Amino acid sequence: MAYTRCAFPRFNRVKKKLPAPLRAEVDTQVDLICASPRVGEQKRGDLSEVFVHKFRLAGQLYLIAYLVDEAKKIVTLLALGGHENLYRDLKRYLAS
């Protein structure tokens, strides 16, 4: 059974500014995550509840950070972007 998606405002703001081909690929990857939430790797330490799915488009690596609620069958999309500073910014965002 596919999980329901829910997105933080930060994820939506970043996605809205992306070019159309990348936006379409992000939608495809999010559908993949909702079909199988364990496709990403679980982080350790401060971000231990966060999963990150990595994908490439046009030679660039992109990451989608998300949380999985098994009881409610919800995938919460947290952040989207390149590897540079994503984890640091995500840690600050979740702490606030």
MOPAC internal coordinates of N, CA, C and O (Angstrom, degrees):
PM7 1SCF
backbone

  N    0.0000 0     0.00 0     0.00 0    0    0    0
  C    1.4569 1     0.00 0     0.00 0    1    0    0
  C    1.5195 1   109.20 1     0.00 0    2    1    0
  O    1.2310 1   120.60 1   -46.65 1    3    2    1
  N    1.3054 1   116.46 1   133.35 1    3    2    1
  C    1.4609 1   121.15 1  -179.11 1    5    3    2
  C    1.5293 1   110.38 1   -74.36 1    6    5    3
  O    1.2310 1   121.63 1   -31.77 1    7    6    5
  N    1.2909 1   114.48 1   148.23 1    7    6    5
  C    1.4524 1   120.94 1   178.82 1    9    7    6
  C    1.5254 1   109.37 1   -86.77 1   10    9    7
  O    1.2310 1   120.77 1   -25.41 1   11   10    9
  N    1.3294 1   116.13 1   154.59 1   11   10    9
  C    1.4592 1   122.03 1   175.53 1   13   11   10
  C    1.5193 1   108.36 1   -82.42 1   14   13   11
  O    1.2310 1   120.55 1   -38.68 1   15   14   13
  N    1.3270 1   116.56 1   141.32 1   15   14   13
  C    1.4552 1   119.65 1   179.37 1   17   15   14
  C    1.5246 1   111.08 1   -98.48 1   18   17   15
  O    1.2310 1   121.96 1   -33.43 1   19   18   17
  N    1.3135 1   113.85 1   146.57 1   19   18   17
  C    1.4522 1   123.01 1   177.31 1   21   19   18
  C    1.5260 1   105.26 1  -144.12 1   22   21   19
  O    1.2310 1   119.96 1   -40.92 1   23   22   21
  N    1.3281 1   117.67 1   139.08 1   23   22   21
  C    1.4675 1   119.40 1  -175.54 1   25   23   22
  C    1.5238 1   111.03 1  -126.94 1   26   25   23
  O    1.2310 1   121.14 1   -39.03 1   27   26   25
  N    1.3191 1   115.43 1   140.97 1   27   26   25
  C    1.4579 1   121.23 1   172.39 1   29   27   26
  C    1.5258 1   108.36 1   -71.19 1   30   29   27
  O    1.2310 1   119.77 1   -26.92 1   31   30   29
  N    1.3331 1   118.05 1   153.08 1   31   30   29
  C    1.4723 1   120.98 1   178.58 1   33   31   30
  C    1.5331 1   112.75 1   -56.58 1   34   33   31
  O    1.2310 1   120.47 1   145.85 1   35   34   33
  N    1.3027 1   116.70 1   -34.15 1   35   34   33
  C    1.4703 1   120.26 1   179.65 1   37   35   34
  C    1.5295 1   111.20 1   -61.00 1   38   37   35
  O    1.2310 1   120.20 1   136.75 1   39   38   37
  N    1.3276 1   117.22 1   -43.25 1   39   38   37
  C    1.4616 1   121.97 1   178.26 1   41   39   38
  C    1.5233 1   110.31 1   -61.37 1   42   41   39
  O    1.2310 1   120.39 1   134.18 1   43   42   41
  N    1.3220 1   116.87 1   -45.82 1   43   42   41
  C    1.4620 1   121.04 1  -179.41 1   45   43   42
  C    1.5239 1   112.65 1   -63.81 1   46   45   43
  O    1.2310 1   120.15 1   141.41 1   47   46   45
  N    1.3332 1   117.31 1   -38.59 1   47   46   45
  C    1.4722 1   120.79 1   178.75 1   49   47   46
  C    1.5167 1   111.43 1   -63.13 1   50   49   47
  O    1.2310 1   120.63 1   135.90 1   51   50   49
  N    1.3217 1   116.40 1   -44.10 1   51   50   49
  C    1.4650 1   120.49 1  -179.37 1   53   51   50
  C    1.5225 1   110.38 1   -67.56 1   54   53   51
  O    1.2310 1   120.55 1   136.55 1   55   54   53
  N    1.3209 1   116.55 1   -43.45 1   55   54   53
  C    1.4725 1   120.90 1  -178.06 1   57   55   54
  C    1.5232 1   111.26 1   -63.18 1   58   57   55
  O    1.2310 1   120.39 1   141.59 1   59   58   57
  N    1.3167 1   116.86 1   -38.41 1   59   58   57
  C    1.4556 1   121.68 1  -178.02 1   61   59   58
  C    1.5323 1   112.16 1   -62.80 1   62   61   59
  O    1.2310 1   120.33 1   150.58 1   63   62   61
  N    1.3246 1   116.97 1   -29.42 1   63   62   61
  C    1.4601 1   121.48 1  -177.13 1   65   63   62
  C    1.5273 1   113.58 1   -87.13 1   66   65   63
  O    1.2310 1   119.94 1   174.97 1   67   66   65
  N    1.3253 1   117.72 1    -5.03 1   67   66   65
  C    1.4634 1   121.29 1  -177.70 1   69   67   66
  C    1.5224 1   111.44 1   -77.78 1   70   69   67
  O    1.2310 1   120.36 1   -25.58 1   71   70   69
  N    1.3424 1   116.93 1   154.42 1   71   70   69
  C    1.4620 1   119.79 1   173.78 1   73   71   70
  C    1.5304 1   110.69 1   -65.68 1   74   73   71
  O    1.2310 1   120.36 1   -23.74 1   75   74   73
  N    1.3178 1   116.91 1   156.26 1   75   74   73
  C    1.4694 1   122.31 1  -174.09 1   77   75   74
  C    1.5312 1   114.04 1   -55.65 1   78   77   75
  O    1.2310 1   118.51 1   134.84 1   79   78   77
  N    1.3555 1   120.45 1   -45.16 1   79   78   77
  C    1.4662 1   118.45 1   179.86 1   81   79   78
  C    1.5308 1   113.12 1   -62.50 1   82   81   79
  O    1.2310 1   120.41 1   142.35 1   83   82   81
  N    1.3095 1   116.83 1   -37.65 1   83   82   81
  C    1.4643 1   120.22 1   179.30 1   85   83   82
  C    1.5259 1   110.28 1   -71.07 1   86   85   83
  O    1.2310 1   119.94 1   141.39 1   87   86   85
  N    1.3278 1   117.73 1   -38.61 1   87   86   85
  C    1.4564 1   121.62 1   176.70 1   89   87   86
  C    1.5280 1   110.89 1   -59.94 1   90   89   87
  O    1.2310 1   120.74 1   138.55 1   91   90   89
  N    1.3320 1   116.19 1   -41.45 1   91   90   89
  C    1.4658 1   120.53 1   178.60 1   93   91   90
  C    1.5279 1   111.02 1   -65.01 1   94   93   91
  O    1.2310 1   120.43 1   139.23 1   95   94   93
  N    1.3395 1   116.79 1   -40.77 1   95   94   93
  C    1.4645 1   120.62 1   178.40 1   97   95   94
  C    1.5272 1   110.96 1   -66.74 1   98   97   95
  O    1.2310 1   119.91 1   142.97 1   99   98   97
  N    1.3298 1   117.77 1   -37.03 1   99   98   97
  C    1.4666 1   121.16 1   177.04 1  101   99   98
  C    1.5263 1   109.46 1   -62.63 1  102  101   99
  O    1.2310 1   119.99 1   137.76 1  103  102  101
  N    1.3311 1   117.62 1   -42.24 1  103  102  101
  C    1.4676 1   120.60 1   177.88 1  105  103  102
  C    1.5263 1   111.07 1   -61.55 1  106  105  103
  O    1.2310 1   120.53 1   139.27 1  107  106  105
  N    1.3301 1   116.58 1   -40.73 1  107  106  105
  C    1.4650 1   120.96 1   178.02 1  109  107  106
  C    1.5275 1   110.73 1   -62.95 1  110  109  107
  O    1.2310 1   120.50 1   135.71 1  111  110  109
  N    1.3225 1   116.64 1   -44.29 1  111  110  109
  C    1.4659 1   121.10 1   179.99 1  113  111  110
  C    1.5284 1   111.37 1   -66.66 1  114  113  111
  O    1.2310 1   120.12 1   142.50 1  115  114  113
  N    1.3297 1   117.37 1   -37.50 1  115  114  113
  C    1.4697 1   120.83 1   178.31 1  117  115  114
  C    1.5283 1   109.78 1   -65.80 1  118  117  115
  O    1.2310 1   120.02 1   141.10 1  119  118  117
  N    1.3365 1   117.57 1   -38.90 1  119  118  117
  C    1.4682 1   120.57 1   175.68 1  121  119  118
  C    1.5245 1   110.59 1   -61.68 1  122  121  119
  O    1.2310 1   120.60 1   140.23 1  123  122  121
  N    1.3341 1   116.46 1   -39.77 1  123  122  121
  C    1.4657 1   121.38 1   177.19 1  125  123  122
  C    1.5260 1   110.94 1   -62.90 1  126  125  123
  O    1.2310 1   120.68 1   137.60 1  127  126  125
  N    1.3251 1   116.31 1   -42.40 1  127  126  125
  C    1.4698 1   121.17 1   178.71 1  129  127  126
  C    1.5249 1   110.39 1   -64.29 1  130  129  127
  O    1.2310 1   119.97 1   137.25 1  131  130  129
  N    1.3363 1   117.67 1   -42.75 1  131  130  129
  C    1.4681 1   121.08 1  -179.31 1  133  131  130
  C    1.5255 1   111.39 1   -66.56 1  134  133  131
  O    1.2310 1   120.11 1   148.77 1  135  134  133
  N    1.3147 1   117.39 1   -31.23 1  135  134  133
  C    1.4629 1   120.78 1   178.17 1  137  135  134
  C    1.5257 1   111.16 1   -73.04 1  138  137  135
  O    1.2310 1   120.69 1   143.78 1  139  138  137
  N    1.3419 1   116.29 1   -36.22 1  139  138  137
  C    1.4565 1   120.99 1  -178.64 1  141  139  138
  C    1.5282 1   108.97 1  -145.07 1  142  141  139
  O    1.2310 1   119.44 1   -91.56 1  143  142  141
  N    1.3322 1   118.67 1    88.44 1  143  142  141
  C    1.4680 1   122.23 1  -173.69 1  145  143  142
  C    1.5268 1   115.28 1   -60.94 1  146  145  143
  O    1.2310 1   119.71 1   158.37 1  147  146  145
  N    1.3123 1   118.15 1   -21.63 1  147  146  145
  C    1.4631 1   120.60 1  -178.71 1  149  147  146
  C    1.5299 1   112.17 1   -84.96 1  150  149  147
  O    1.2310 1   119.71 1  -168.70 1  151  150  149
  N    1.3309 1   118.16 1    11.30 1  151  150  149
  C    1.4629 1   121.34 1  -179.91 1  153  151  150
  C    1.5335 1   110.94 1   -66.89 1  154  153  151
  O    1.2310 1   120.00 1   150.43 1  155  154  153
  N    1.3172 1   117.60 1   -29.57 1  155  154  153
  C    1.4603 1   121.54 1   178.38 1  157  155  154
  C    1.5157 1   110.97 1   -86.32 1  158  157  155
  O    1.2310 1   121.35 1    -8.54 1  159  158  157
  N    1.3144 1   115.02 1   171.46 1  159  158  157
  C    1.4630 1   118.75 1   178.59 1  161  159  158
  C    1.5221 1   110.02 1   -99.15 1  162  161  159
  O    1.2310 1   120.86 1   -39.20 1  163  162  161
  N    1.3242 1   115.96 1   140.80 1  163  162  161
  C    1.4509 1   121.40 1  -179.87 1  165  163  162
  C    1.5245 1   108.89 1   -80.70 1  166  165  163
  O    1.2310 1   121.02 1   -44.63 1  167  166  165
  N    1.3222 1   115.65 1   135.37 1  167  166  165
  C    1.4597 1   121.38 1  -179.75 1  169  167  166
  C    1.5266 1   110.04 1   -81.53 1  170  169  167
  O    1.2310 1   121.10 1   -11.21 1  171  170  169
  N    1.2923 1   115.51 1   168.79 1  171  170  169
  C    1.4701 1   121.94 1  -179.94 1  173  171  170
  C    1.5225 1   109.49 1  -120.35 1  174  173  171
  O    1.2310 1   121.09 1   -13.16 1  175  174  173
  N    1.3011 1   115.51 1   166.84 1  175  174  173
  C    1.4595 1   120.88 1   175.48 1  177  175  174
  C    1.5229 1   112.24 1    76.96 1  178  177  175
  O    1.2310 1   120.74 1    46.99 1  179  178  177
  N    1.3294 1   116.20 1  -133.01 1  179  178  177
  C    1.4622 1   121.94 1  -176.81 1  181  179  178
  C    1.5256 1   112.33 1   -63.10 1  182  181  179
  O    1.2310 1   119.97 1   151.62 1  183  182  181
  N    1.3079 1   117.67 1   -28.38 1  183  182  181
  C    1.4613 1   122.28 1  -177.85 1  185  183  182
  C    1.5319 1   111.39 1  -105.58 1  186  185  183
  O    1.2310 1   120.32 1  -144.43 1  187  186  185
  N    1.3216 1   117.00 1    35.57 1  187  186  185
  C    1.4634 1   120.62 1  -172.41 1  189  187  186
  C    1.5241 1   113.98 1   -65.26 1  190  189  187
  O    1.2310 1   119.49 1   157.13 1  191  190  189
  N    1.3293 1   118.57 1   -22.87 1  191  190  189
  C    1.4624 1   120.29 1   179.61 1  193  191  190
  C    1.5273 1   112.37 1   -88.82 1  194  193  191
  O    1.2310 1   120.11 1   174.10 1  195  194  193
  N    1.3160 1   117.40 1    -5.90 1  195  194  193
  C    1.4629 1   122.78 1  -175.82 1  197  195  194
  C    1.5275 1   110.88 1   -92.81 1  198  197  195
  O    1.2310 1   121.23 1   -41.70 1  199  198  197
  N    1.3256 1   115.25 1   138.30 1  199  198  197
  C    1.4581 1   122.65 1   172.48 1  201  199  198
  C    1.5236 1   108.01 1  -107.42 1  202  201  199
  O    1.2310 1   120.26 1   -31.53 1  203  202  201
  N    1.3349 1   117.11 1   148.47 1  203  202  201
  C    1.4647 1   121.50 1   178.39 1  205  203  202
  C    1.5222 1   108.52 1  -130.48 1  206  205  203
  O    1.2310 1   121.51 1   -54.35 1  207  206  205
  N    1.3322 1   114.72 1   125.65 1  207  206  205
  C    1.4646 1   121.85 1   176.08 1  209  207  206
  C    1.5254 1   107.31 1  -106.24 1  210  209  207
  O    1.2310 1   120.89 1   -50.93 1  211  210  209
  N    1.3331 1   115.90 1   129.07 1  211  210  209
  C    1.4656 1   121.46 1  -178.72 1  213  211  210
  C    1.5219 1   109.68 1  -109.00 1  214  213  211
  O    1.2310 1   121.10 1   -38.99 1  215  214  213
  N    1.3437 1   115.50 1   141.01 1  215  214  213
  C    1.4612 1   120.46 1   174.68 1  217  215  214
  C    1.5160 1   109.39 1  -148.95 1  218  217  215
  O    1.2310 1   121.36 1   -23.37 1  219  218  217
  N    1.3263 1   114.99 1   156.63 1  219  218  217
  C    1.4590 1   121.22 1  -179.23 1  221  219  218
  C    1.5193 1   109.88 1  -112.28 1  222  221  219
  O    1.2310 1   121.50 1   -36.85 1  223  222  221
  N    1.3397 1   114.74 1   143.15 1  223  222  221
  C    1.4497 1   121.69 1   173.09 1  225  223  222
  C    1.5217 1   107.19 1  -146.14 1  226  225  223
  O    1.2310 1   121.16 1   -56.28 1  227  226  225
  N    1.3074 1   115.38 1   123.72 1  227  226  225
  C    1.4689 1   122.31 1   179.40 1  229  227  226
  C    1.5291 1   111.55 1    55.76 1  230  229  227
  O    1.2310 1   120.56 1  -139.65 1  231  230  229
  N    1.3222 1   116.53 1    40.35 1  231  230  229
  C    1.4571 1   120.98 1   176.41 1  233  231  230
  C    1.5177 1   115.18 1    78.75 1  234  233  231
  O    1.2310 1   120.03 1  -178.46 1  235  234  233
  N    1.3188 1   117.55 1     1.54 1  235  234  233
  C    1.4656 1   122.16 1  -178.63 1  237  235  234
  C    1.5295 1   108.88 1  -107.68 1  238  237  235
  O    1.2310 1   120.05 1   -42.86 1  239  238  237
  N    1.3260 1   117.51 1   137.14 1  239  238  237
  C    1.4557 1   122.89 1   177.88 1  241  239  238
  C    1.5271 1   109.19 1   -90.16 1  242  241  239
  O    1.2310 1   120.80 1   -51.36 1  243  242  241
  N    1.3388 1   116.07 1   128.64 1  243  242  241
  C    1.4562 1   122.28 1   177.63 1  245  243  242
  C    1.5197 1   108.90 1  -120.96 1  246  245  243
  O    1.2310 1   120.78 1   -29.98 1  247  246  245
  N    1.3273 1   116.11 1   150.02 1  247  246  245
  C    1.4548 1   122.06 1  -179.48 1  249  247  246
  C    1.5205 1   109.83 1  -125.67 1  250  249  247
  O    1.2310 1   121.08 1   -38.95 1  251  250  249
  N    1.3215 1   115.53 1   141.05 1  251  250  249
  C    1.4582 1   122.25 1   173.07 1  253  251  250
  C    1.5219 1   106.77 1  -119.81 1  254  253  251
  O    1.2310 1   120.55 1   -60.94 1  255  254  253
  N    1.3238 1   116.55 1   119.06 1  255  254  253
  C    1.4696 1   121.74 1   178.58 1  257  255  254
  C    1.5279 1   108.50 1   -98.38 1  258  257  255
  O    1.2310 1   120.81 1   -43.81 1  259  258  257
  N    1.3339 1   116.05 1   136.19 1  259  258  257
  C    1.4561 1   119.59 1  -177.10 1  261  259  258
  C    1.5221 1   111.34 1  -152.12 1  262  261  259
  O    1.2310 1   121.21 1   -18.63 1  263  262  261
  N    1.3361 1   115.30 1   161.37 1  263  262  261
  C    1.4534 1   123.69 1   175.18 1  265  263  262
  C    1.5216 1   108.08 1  -113.20 1  266  265  263
  O    1.2310 1   120.41 1   -29.50 1  267  266  265
  N    1.3225 1   116.82 1   150.50 1  267  266  265
  C    1.4689 1   121.68 1   178.75 1  269  267  266
  C    1.5240 1   108.47 1  -120.49 1  270  269  267
  O    1.2310 1   120.66 1   -54.03 1  271  270  269
  N    1.3416 1   116.35 1   125.97 1  271  270  269
  C    1.4589 1   122.39 1   173.86 1  273  271  270
  C    1.5222 1   106.94 1  -107.48 1  274  273  271
  O    1.2310 1   120.65 1   -79.84 1  275  274  273
  N    1.3194 1   116.36 1   100.16 1  275  274  273
  C    1.4595 1   121.98 1  -176.28 1  277  275  274
  C    1.5279 1   111.90 1   -64.80 1  278  277  275
  O    1.2310 1   119.87 1   142.63 1  279  278  277
  N    1.3325 1   117.85 1   -37.37 1  279  278  277
  C    1.4619 1   121.10 1  -176.28 1  281  279  278
  C    1.5309 1   111.55 1   -66.27 1  282  281  279
  O    1.2310 1   120.55 1   137.64 1  283  282  281
  N    1.3273 1   116.55 1   -42.36 1  283  282  281
  C    1.4711 1   120.96 1  -177.51 1  285  283  282
  C    1.5212 1   113.05 1   -96.35 1  286  285  283
  O    1.2310 1   120.29 1   175.69 1  287  286  285
  N    1.3457 1   117.06 1    -4.31 1  287  286  285
  C    1.4720 1   122.36 1  -178.68 1  289  287  286
  C    1.5354 1   111.25 1    57.87 1  290  289  287
  O    1.2310 1   121.06 1  -129.15 1  291  290  289
  N    1.3532 1   115.58 1    50.85 1  291  290  289
  C    1.4630 1   121.71 1  -179.51 1  293  291  290
  C    1.5193 1   109.52 1  -123.97 1  294  293  291
  O    1.2310 1   120.88 1   -43.97 1  295  294  293
  N    1.3355 1   115.92 1   136.03 1  295  294  293
  C    1.4574 1   122.65 1   171.11 1  297  295  294
  C    1.5273 1   106.30 1  -107.32 1  298  297  295
  O    1.2310 1   120.38 1   -59.98 1  299  298  297
  N    1.3321 1   116.87 1   120.02 1  299  298  297
  C    1.4599 1   122.05 1   179.82 1  301  299  298
  C    1.5172 1   108.66 1  -102.48 1  302  301  299
  O    1.2310 1   120.56 1   -64.59 1  303  302  301
  N    1.3182 1   116.54 1   115.41 1  303  302  301
  C    1.4663 1   122.65 1  -179.05 1  305  303  302
  C    1.5155 1   108.79 1   -82.41 1  306  305  303
  O    1.2310 1   120.68 1   -56.62 1  307  306  305
  N    1.3293 1   116.30 1   123.38 1  307  306  305
  C    1.4588 1   121.60 1  -174.21 1  309  307  306
  C    1.5130 1   113.76 1   -99.99 1  310  309  307
  O    1.2310 1   120.43 1   128.81 1  311  310  309
  N    1.3318 1   116.78 1   -51.19 1  311  310  309
  C    1.4648 1   120.36 1  -172.43 1  313  311  310
  C    1.5189 1   110.12 1  -149.42 1  314  313  311
  O    1.2310 1   121.64 1   -22.34 1  315  314  313
  N    1.3180 1   114.47 1   157.66 1  315  314  313
  C    1.4510 1   122.86 1   179.84 1  317  315  314
  C    1.5105 1   107.70 1  -143.43 1  318  317  315
  O    1.2310 1   120.27 1   -43.78 1  319  318  317
  N    1.3246 1   117.09 1   136.22 1  319  318  317
  C    1.4582 1   119.30 1   177.15 1  321  319  318
  C    1.5076 1   112.29 1   161.53 1  322  321  319
  O    1.2310 1   121.69 1     8.00 1  323  322  321
  N    1.3239 1   114.37 1  -172.00 1  323  322  321
  C    1.4496 1   120.86 1   176.12 1  325  323  322
  C    1.5123 1   110.53 1   -77.92 1  326  325  323
  O    1.2310 1   120.93 1    -7.36 1  327  326  325
  N    1.3085 1   115.82 1   172.64 1  327  326  325
  C    1.4636 1   121.17 1  -176.19 1  329  327  326
  C    1.5243 1   112.04 1   -67.24 1  330  329  327
  O    1.2310 1   120.63 1   146.75 1  331  330  329
  N    1.3154 1   116.41 1   -33.25 1  331  330  329
  C    1.4629 1   121.07 1  -174.15 1  333  331  330
  C    1.5266 1   111.07 1   -61.03 1  334  333  331
  O    1.2310 1   120.38 1   -62.61 1  335  334  333
  N    1.2967 1   116.88 1   117.39 1  335  334  333
  C    1.4648 1   125.88 1   175.39 1  337  335  334
  C    1.5229 1   114.86 1    66.87 1  338  337  335
  O    1.2310 1   118.75 1  -175.83 1  339  338  337
  N    1.3123 1   120.00 1     4.17 1  339  338  337
  C    1.4653 1   120.98 1  -177.67 1  341  339  338
  C    1.5216 1   111.04 1   -63.27 1  342  341  339
  O    1.2310 1   120.25 1   133.17 1  343  342  341
  N    1.3168 1   117.13 1   -46.83 1  343  342  341
  C    1.4635 1   120.40 1  -177.25 1  345  343  342
  C    1.5242 1   111.45 1   -67.30 1  346  345  343
  O    1.2310 1   120.03 1   138.72 1  347  346  345
  N    1.3196 1   117.55 1   -41.28 1  347  346  345
  C    1.4615 1   120.98 1   178.99 1  349  347  346
  C    1.5302 1   110.29 1   -62.49 1  350  349  347
  O    1.2310 1   120.39 1   132.43 1  351  350  349
  N    1.3388 1   116.85 1   -47.57 1  351  350  349
  C    1.4601 1   120.84 1  -179.42 1  353  351  350
  C    1.5281 1   111.08 1   -66.69 1  354  353  351
  O    1.2310 1   119.88 1   143.39 1  355  354  353
  N    1.3089 1   117.83 1   -36.61 1  355  354  353
  C    1.4554 1   121.63 1   179.14 1  357  355  354
  C    1.5240 1   110.52 1   -65.97 1  358  357  355
  O    1.2310 1   120.31 1   139.13 1  359  358  357
  N    1.3172 1   117.01 1   -40.87 1  359  358  357
  C    1.4669 1   120.46 1   178.80 1  361  359  358
  C    1.5280 1   110.58 1   -62.48 1  362  361  359
  O    1.2310 1   120.36 1   137.69 1  363  362  361
  N    1.3299 1   116.92 1   -42.31 1  363  362  361
  C    1.4736 1   120.82 1   177.99 1  365  363  362
  C    1.5271 1   111.08 1   -66.19 1  366  365  363
  O    1.2310 1   120.73 1   139.58 1  367  366  365
  N    1.3266 1   116.20 1   -40.42 1  367  366  365
  C    1.4689 1   121.05 1  -178.22 1  369  367  366
  C    1.5338 1   111.01 1   -65.28 1  370  369  367
  O    1.2310 1   120.17 1   137.94 1  371  370  369
  N    1.3172 1   117.28 1   -42.06 1  371  370  369
  C    1.4576 1   120.40 1   179.98 1  373  371  370
  C    1.5302 1   112.08 1   -72.20 1  374  373  371
  O    1.2310 1   120.42 1   151.25 1  375  374  373
  N    1.3267 1   116.80 1   -28.75 1  375  374  373
  C    1.4677 1   120.81 1  -179.86 1  377  375  374
  C    1.5255 1   111.75 1   -72.63 1  378  377  375
  O    1.2310 1   120.34 1   153.14 1  379  378  377
  N    1.3224 1   116.96 1   -26.86 1  379  378  377
  C    1.4757 1   119.28 1  -177.35 1  381  379  378
  C    1.4971 1   113.24 1   -83.63 1  382  381  379
  O    1.2310 1   120.10 1   180.00 1  383  382  381

